[in-house]
């Protein structure tokens, strides 16, 4: 009635022997370390732009904890970029929004990875970068 298939389907994945493959957990670890490293860069930039001593101390502490977490995840210290050097304080709201987005992404990956330490850190960072006063433009 029909002729059997003699060749492999183009839809089957060929496993190349020389290509390394990572597990899901390894991929999530790499992704989490990347999200936290990006958050570290934004936190350092905010630290450089913030004038309030209390906020600067909180941001410095957060940056140190992020760096420690990235070191735990990746096995090496993260590269830390120098702040841009501009005193443009109008960038602070955009940087805070970027930090909230990155902290939320880190929170999602830490939840998927079931990593309690990273989950706690991401929640704390999300709280740090969430404004305490409501934005009247969006209210």
For each residue, the residues with C-beta under 8 A, 3 or more apart:
1:
2:
3: 6
4:
5: 9
6: 3
7:
8: 12 14
9: 5 12
10:
11:
12: 8 9
13:
14: 8
15:
16: 19
17:
18:
19: 16
20:
21:
22: 26 27 30
23: 26 27
24: 27 28
25: 28 29 113
26: 22 23 29 30
27: 22 23 24 30 31
28: 24 25 31 32 109 112 113
29: 25 26 32 33 73 74 113
30: 22 26 27 33 34 74
31: 27 28 34 35 109
32: 28 29 35 36 73 106 109 110 113 115 118
33: 29 30 36 37 70 73 74 78
34: 30 31 37 38
35: 31 32 38 39 102 105 106 109
36: 32 33 39 40 66 69 70 73 78 106 118 121
37: 33 34 40 41 70 78 79
38: 34 35 41 42 102
39: 35 36 42 43 66 99 102 103 106 125
40: 36 37 43 44 63 66 67 70 78 80
41: 37 38 44 45 80 81
42: 38 39 45 46 95 98 99 102
43: 39 40 46 47 59 62 63 66 99 125
44: 40 41 47 48 63 80 81 83
45: 41 42 48 49 83 84 95
46: 42 43 49 50 59 92 95 96 99
47: 43 44 50 56 59 60 63 83
48: 44 45 83 84 85
49: 45 46 83 87 88 89 91 92 95
50: 46 47 55 56 59 92
51: 56
52: 55 56
53: 56 57
54: 57 58
55: 50 52 58 59
56: 47 50 51 52 53 59 60
57: 53 54 60 61
58: 54 55 61 62 128
59: 43 46 47 50 55 56 62 63 128
60: 47 56 57 63 64
61: 57 58 64 65
62: 43 58 59 65 66 124 125 128
63: 40 43 44 47 59 60 66 67
64: 60 61 67 68
65: 61 62 68 69 121 124
66: 36 39 40 43 62 63 69 70 78 121 125
67: 40 63 64 70 71 77 78 80
68: 64 65 71 72
69: 36 65 66 72 73 117 118 121
70: 33 36 37 40 66 67 73 74 77 78
71: 67 68 74 75 76 77 78
72: 68 69 117
73: 29 32 33 36 69 70 118
74: 29 30 33 70 71 78
75: 71
76: 71
77: 67 70 71
78: 33 36 37 40 66 67 70 71 74
79: 37
80: 40 41 44 67
81: 41 44
82: 85
83: 44 45 47 48 49
84: 45 48
85: 48 82
86: 91
87: 49
88: 49 91
89: 49 92
90: 93
91: 49 86 88 94 95
92: 46 49 50 89 95 96
93: 90 96 97
94: 91 97 98
95: 42 45 46 49 91 92 98 99
96: 46 92 93 99 100 129 131
97: 93 94 100 101
98: 42 94 95 101 102
99: 39 42 43 46 95 96 102 103 125 129
100: 96 97 103 104 126 129 130
101: 97 98 104 105
102: 35 38 39 42 98 99 105 106
103: 39 99 100 106 107 122 125 126 129
104: 100 101 107 108 122 126
105: 35 101 102 108 109
106: 32 35 36 39 102 103 109 110 118 121 122 125
107: 103 104 110 111 119 122 123 126
108: 104 105 111 112
109: 28 31 32 35 105 106 112 113 118
110: 32 106 107 113 115 118 119 121 122
111: 107 108 114 119
112: 28 108 109
113: 25 28 29 32 109 110 118
114: 111
115: 32 110 118 119
116: 119 120
117: 69 72 120 121
118: 32 36 69 73 106 109 110 113 115 121 122
119: 107 110 111 115 116 122 123
120: 116 117 123 124
121: 36 65 66 69 106 110 117 118 124 125
122: 103 104 106 107 110 118 119 125 126
123: 107 119 120 126 127
124: 62 65 120 121 127 128
125: 39 43 62 66 99 103 106 121 122 128 129
126: 100 103 104 107 122 123 129 130
127: 123 124 130
128: 58 59 62 124 125
129: 96 99 100 103 125 126
130: 100 126 127
131: 96 134 135
132:
133:
134: 131 138 139
135: 131 138 139
136: 139
137:
138: 134 135
139: 134 135 136
